Amino acid sequence: MKNRLNQIIDWMIDASIDVAFLNSTENVFYISNFYTDPHERLMGIFLFKQAEPVFILPAMESGQLKRAGWEYDIIGYSDDEDPWELLKSKFETKELGQVEKVAMEKDVLTYRRSEQFLSFFPKVEVVSVEEQLNEMRVVKDESEIAIIRKAAEIADFGVQVGVDALEEGISEMEVLAKIEYELKKKGIREMSFSTMVLFGEKSGDPHGNPGDRKLKPGDMVLFDLGVVLDGYCSDITRTVAFKSVTEKQKEIYQTVLKAELAALEASKPGFRIGDLDHVARNIIKDAGYGDFFPHRIGHGMGINVHEFPSISHKNDGTLKEGMVYTIEPGIYLPDLGGVRIEDDVLVTKDGYETLTKFPKELQIIE
């Protein structure tokens, strides 16, 4: 915690930023090792170039914050107190001097809260803190990687539960319920996102909604799921066939698999991020399915299931050792259905490691 806190304060000093306000649950967790959902209540960290930081949160959660290791100022407030008035009083004791430049999370801070924050510091320059935090969070340390690796292992288990549940006449929601029930038994309280189980033609919708569609022979079955473990996410997609598969379905599957493997092989330090998309997309395009691959090849992953960087063709950044992201090409044909294969990828010193290990060869489930 202290290393990350010092790193962001060093950045503030270099950039002549007097005060920074972190409000998102993800960035607060990254800096403090404390994660909670405050709902509508104010929670955040105020950082100062030349003073001790202040954490404000509902008083009923102050004990959890201390147990997470926070050693600095805490303002715990009750529901009948105005947290902004308490902050104003605290700031007056900090002897901040002339505040000329402040930083905040422009992408997530509400307009009302930004007004309340800036009312303390009129006529200041306002800059974004997101870019600095993105650069800090994009390279994972050993402890983060260990958690994500375990989360990926549990996601593999979730797919296996789904595959084992397939039988003629079962519904998408029934399979989904079996997956999440078994994950709950393993101690998983939260999924990274809404679990997807899609049968047949519904697998042709990249972000389809599971429902009461019953499984039939000849259906492709798409699983997309992930778990949150100790504050970090996993994300896996696998597609299998039920009972039988057509030549067209085989062709689509093998094309997607070829694209995914090619993008994985290109994953290594120094490689242009946007070219990962090109590598996979060109294979799909050359096979005649370019119009049926409508999304980017992947996204960064960590505390958020979708975080910096975006693995799109426009990204001119380069891969760094310790980055974690997804590779997830797909082909989606209206009425027929679709195929997506997704892995969580760690950039290593000399190449990459796939953290999700569930088999990718086309499986026909009997």
C-alpha positions in Angstrom: 0.0 0.0 0.0 2.7 2.5 1.0 4.6 2.0 -2.2 1.5 2.8 -4.3 0.7 5.8 -2.1 4.2 7.1 -2.4 4.2 6.6 -6.1 1.1 8.7 -6.7 2.3 11.4 -4.3 5.7 11.5 -6.1 3.7 12.0 -9.4 1.8 14.9 -7.7 5.0 16.5 -6.7 6.5 16.2 -10.2 3.3 17.6 -11.8 2.9 20.4 -9.2 -0.5 19.0 -8.1 -1.5 20.2 -4.6 -4.5 18.0 -4.0 -5.9 14.8 -5.6 -9.2 13.2 -5.0 -9.8 9.4 -5.6 -13.4 8.4 -5.6 -13.8 5.2 -7.6 -14.0 2.0 -5.6 -11.4 0.4 -7.8 -8.7 3.1 -7.4 -9.5 3.5 -3.7 -8.9 -0.3 -3.4 -5.7 -0.1 -5.4 -4.2 2.6 -3.2 -5.6 1.4 0.2 -6.2 -2.3 -0.1 -9.8 -1.6 1.2 -12.8 -2.4 -1.0 -16.4 -1.6 -0.3 -19.4 -0.4 -2.2 -20.6 2.8 -0.4 -23.7 3.0 -2.6 -24.8 6.6 -2.6 -22.6 7.6 0.3 -19.4 9.6 -0.2 -16.2 7.5 0.0 -12.8 8.5 -1.2 -9.1 9.4 -0.5 -7.8 12.9 -0.5 -4.0 13.1 -1.2 -1.9 16.1 -0.6 1.5 17.1 -1.9 2.7 18.2 1.5 0.4 16.6 4.1 -0.9 13.3 5.3 -3.7 11.7 3.2 -7.3 11.6 4.4 -9.8 8.8 3.9 -13.5 9.7 4.2 -16.2 7.0 4.4 -19.3 6.0 6.4 -18.4 5.5 10.1 -19.9 2.0 10.1 -17.0 0.9 7.8 -14.1 2.6 9.5 -13.2 -0.6 11.3 -12.8 -2.5 8.1 -10.6 0.2 6.7 -8.3 0.0 9.7 -8.1 -3.8 9.4 -7.1 -3.3 5.7 -4.0 -1.5 7.0 -4.9 2.2 6.5 -2.6 4.1 9.0 -3.5 7.7 8.1 -6.3 10.2 8.8 -9.9 8.8 8.8 -13.1 10.8 8.7 -16.0 8.5 9.5 -19.4 10.1 9.3 -22.9 9.1 10.3 -25.9 9.3 8.0 -27.1 12.5 9.7 -23.8 14.3 9.1 -22.6 16.3 6.1 -19.3 14.7 5.0 -18.3 17.8 3.0 -18.6 20.0 6.1 -16.3 17.5 7.9 -13.9 17.6 5.1 -13.9 21.4 5.1 -12.9 21.4 8.8 -10.2 18.8 8.2 -8.7 20.7 5.3 -8.5 23.8 7.5 -6.2 21.9 9.9 -3.9 20.7 7.1 -2.2 24.1 6.4 -2.2 23.4 2.6 -1.1 26.8 1.6 -2.0 28.2 -1.8 -3.8 25.4 -3.8 -3.3 26.1 -7.5 -3.7 22.7 -9.1 -5.9 19.7 -8.2 -6.4 16.3 -9.8 -9.6 14.1 -9.8 -11.1 11.2 -11.7 -12.8 13.1 -14.5 -14.2 9.9 -16.1 -16.1 8.8 -13.0 -16.6 11.6 -10.6 -20.2 12.9 -10.7 -20.8 16.5 -11.6 -22.3 17.3 -8.2 -19.3 15.9 -6.3 -16.9 17.6 -8.6 -18.7 20.9 -7.7 -18.5 20.1 -4.0 -14.8 19.2 -4.2 -13.9 22.3 -6.3 -15.8 24.6 -4.0 -13.0 24.2 -1.5 -10.4 25.4 -4.1 -11.8 28.2 -6.3 -9.9 29.3 -9.4 -7.6 26.2 -9.6 -6.4 24.3 -12.6 -8.0 20.8 -12.8 -6.3 17.8 -14.3 -7.1 14.1 -14.6 -5.6 11.5 -12.3 -6.9 8.5 -14.4 -4.0 8.4 -16.8 -1.4 8.1 -14.0 -3.4 5.4 -12.2 -3.9 3.5 -15.4 -0.1 3.4 -15.9 0.4 2.2 -12.4 -2.3 -0.4 -12.5 -1.5 -1.8 -16.0 1.6 -3.7 -14.8 0.7 -6.2 -12.1 3.0 -7.1 -9.2 3.6 -10.7 -8.1 0.8 -10.6 -5.5 -1.8 -9.4 -8.1 -0.7 -12.0 -10.6 -1.1 -14.8 -8.0 -4.7 -13.7 -7.3 -5.6 -13.3 -11.0 -4.1 -16.7 -11.8 -6.3 -18.3 -9.1 -9.3 -16.4 -10.4 -8.6 -17.8 -13.8 -8.4 -21.3 -12.5 -11.8 -20.9 -10.9 -13.2 -19.6 -14.1 -11.9 -22.7 -15.8 -13.9 -24.7 -13.2 -17.0 -22.7 -14.0 -16.8 -23.6 -17.7 -16.4 -27.3 -16.8 -19.5 -27.1 -14.6 -21.4 -25.6 -17.5 -20.2 -28.3 -19.9 -21.1 -31.1 -17.5 -24.6 -29.7 -17.1 -25.5 -29.8 -20.8 -28.4 -32.2 -21.6 -31.1 -32.0 -24.2 -34.0 -29.8 -23.0 -32.1 -27.9 -20.3 -32.5 -24.1 -20.5 -29.7 -21.5 -20.6 -30.8 -20.1 -17.2 -30.7 -23.6 -15.7 -27.1 -24.1 -16.8 -26.2 -20.6 -15.6 -27.7 -21.3 -12.2 -25.7 -24.6 -11.9 -22.5 -22.7 -12.7 -23.0 -19.9 -10.2 -24.2 -22.3 -7.5 -21.0 -24.4 -7.7 -18.9 -21.2 -7.7 -20.7 -20.0 -4.6 -19.8 -23.3 -3.0 -16.2 -22.5 -3.7 -16.5 -19.2 -1.9 -17.1 -16.9 -4.9 -19.4 -14.1 -3.9 -19.3 -12.0 -7.0 -19.0 -12.6 -10.8 -16.9 -10.3 -12.9 -20.0 -9.6 -15.0 -23.3 -11.2 -15.8 -22.6 -14.8 -16.8 -23.5 -15.7 -20.3 -24.8 -19.1 -21.4 -26.1 -19.0 -25.0 -27.5 -21.8 -27.1 -27.8 -22.2 -30.9 -28.7 -19.0 -32.8 -28.4 -17.0 -29.6 -24.7 -17.5 -29.6 -24.6 -15.3 -32.6 -25.2 -12.3 -30.4 -21.8 -11.2 -28.9 -23.6 -9.8 -25.7 -26.7 -12.0 -25.7 -28.9 -12.5 -22.7 -29.5 -16.0 -21.3 -33.1 -17.0 -21.1 -35.4 -20.0 -21.4 -34.0 -21.2 -24.7 -33.8 -25.1 -24.5 -30.8 -27.0 -25.7 -31.2 -29.0 -28.9 -28.8 -31.3 -30.8 -26.7 -29.4 -33.2 -26.6 -26.3 -31.1 -23.3 -24.4 -30.5 -23.1 -23.4 -26.8 -21.2 -20.3 -25.7 -20.1 -19.8 -22.2 -18.7 -16.4 -21.1 -18.0 -15.9 -17.4 -15.5 -14.7 -14.8 -15.2 -14.4 -11.1 -14.0 -11.7 -8.6 -11.4 -13.1 -6.1 -9.8 -10.9 -3.5 -10.7 -7.8 -5.6 -9.4 -9.1 -8.9 -11.2 -10.4 -12.0 -11.0 -13.3 -14.5 -12.8 -13.6 -17.8 -13.1 -16.7 -20.1 -15.1 -17.7 -23.1 -15.5 -21.1 -24.5 -17.8 -22.5 -27.2 -18.7 -26.1 -27.6 -21.0 -28.1 -29.8 -23.9 -30.3 -28.5 -24.4 -33.8 -30.0 -23.3 -32.8 -33.6 -21.6 -30.1 -35.6 -21.9 -29.0 -39.3 -19.0 -28.4 -41.6 -19.9 -24.7 -41.5 -19.7 -24.6 -37.7 -16.4 -26.5 -37.8 -15.0 -23.9 -40.3 -16.1 -21.0 -38.1 -14.7 -22.6 -35.0 -11.3 -23.4 -36.6 -11.0 -19.9 -38.0 -11.6 -18.3 -34.6 -9.2 -20.7 -32.9 -6.5 -19.9 -35.5 -7.0 -16.2 -35.0 -6.8 -16.6 -31.2 -3.7 -18.7 -31.2 -2.0 -16.2 -33.6 -2.7 -13.3 -31.4 -1.4 -15.2 -28.4 1.8 -16.0 -30.2 2.3 -12.3 -30.9 2.0 -11.5 -27.3 5.4 -10.4 -26.0 7.1 -7.3 -24.5 7.5 -4.5 -27.0 4.8 -5.7 -29.4 2.4 -2.9 -30.6 -0.9 -3.4 -28.8 -3.0 -2.5 -31.8 -1.3 -5.1 -33.9 -2.7 -7.9 -31.7 -6.1 -6.9 -33.2 -4.7 -6.8 -36.7 -3.1 -10.3 -36.4 -6.4 -11.9 -35.4 -8.7 -9.8 -37.5 -6.7 -10.4 -40.7 -7.1 -14.2 -40.3 -10.9 -13.9 -39.9 -11.1 -11.4 -42.7 -9.1 -13.6 -45.1 -11.5 -16.5 -44.3 -14.4 -14.3 -45.5 -15.9 -13.5 -42.1 -14.5 -10.0 -41.5 -18.0 -8.5 -41.3 -18.9 -10.9 -38.6 -16.2 -9.9 -36.1 -17.7 -6.6 -34.7 -15.6 -6.0 -31.6 -12.0 -5.4 -30.5 -9.7 -8.3 -29.8 -9.6 -7.8 -26.1 -9.2 -5.5 -23.1 -7.0 -5.0 -20.0 -8.1 -6.8 -16.9 -7.3 -6.6 -13.2 -9.4 -4.9 -10.5 -11.9 -4.2 -13.3 -12.8 -6.9 -15.7 -12.5 -4.2 -18.5 -9.7 -1.8 -17.8 -6.8 0.0 -19.4 -5.6 -0.7 -22.1 -8.1 -1.3 -24.8 -6.7 -4.0 -27.2 -8.0 -2.3 -30.3 -6.3 -1.6 -33.6 -5.9 2.1 -32.8 -3.7 1.5 -29.7 -0.1 2.5 -30.4 1.1 1.5 -27.0 3.4 -1.5 -26.5 3.1 -4.6 -24.3 5.0 -4.7 -21.1 6.0 -7.5 -18.8 3.4 -7.9 -16.1 0.4 -6.7 -18.2 -2.8 -8.9 -18.1 -5.4 -8.7 -20.8 -7.8 -10.8 -22.8 -7.6 -12.2 -26.3 -11.1 -12.9 -27.6 -11.8 -13.1 -31.3 -15.2 -14.2 -32.5 -17.4 -14.8 -35.5 -21.2 -14.3 -35.2 -23.6 -15.3 -37.9 -27.2 -14.3 -37.7 -29.6 -17.2 -37.3 -26.8 -19.8 -37.4 -25.0 -18.8 -34.2 -21.4 -17.8 -33.2 -18.1 -18.8 -31.8 -15.9 -16.9 -29.4 -12.7 -18.1 -27.7 -11.2 -16.0 -24.9 -8.2 -16.3 -22.7 -6.7 -14.2 -19.9 -3.1 -13.5 -20.9 0.0 -12.5 -18.8 2.9 -10.9 -20.6 6.1 -12.6 -19.3 9.8 -11.6 -19.7 10.1 -13.5 -23.0 6.5 -14.0 -24.2 3.2 -14.8 -22.6 1.3 -17.2 -20.3 -2.3 -18.1 -20.8 -3.9 -18.0 -17.3 -7.1 -19.7 -18.4 -6.4 -23.3 -19.2 -9.7 -24.9 -20.3 -9.2 -26.9 -23.5 -9.8 -24.9 -26.8 -10.0 -27.8 -29.3 -13.5 -28.1 -30.6 -15.5 -30.3 -28.2 -18.7 -32.2 -29.2 -20.6 -32.9 -26.0 -22.6 -36.1 -26.2 
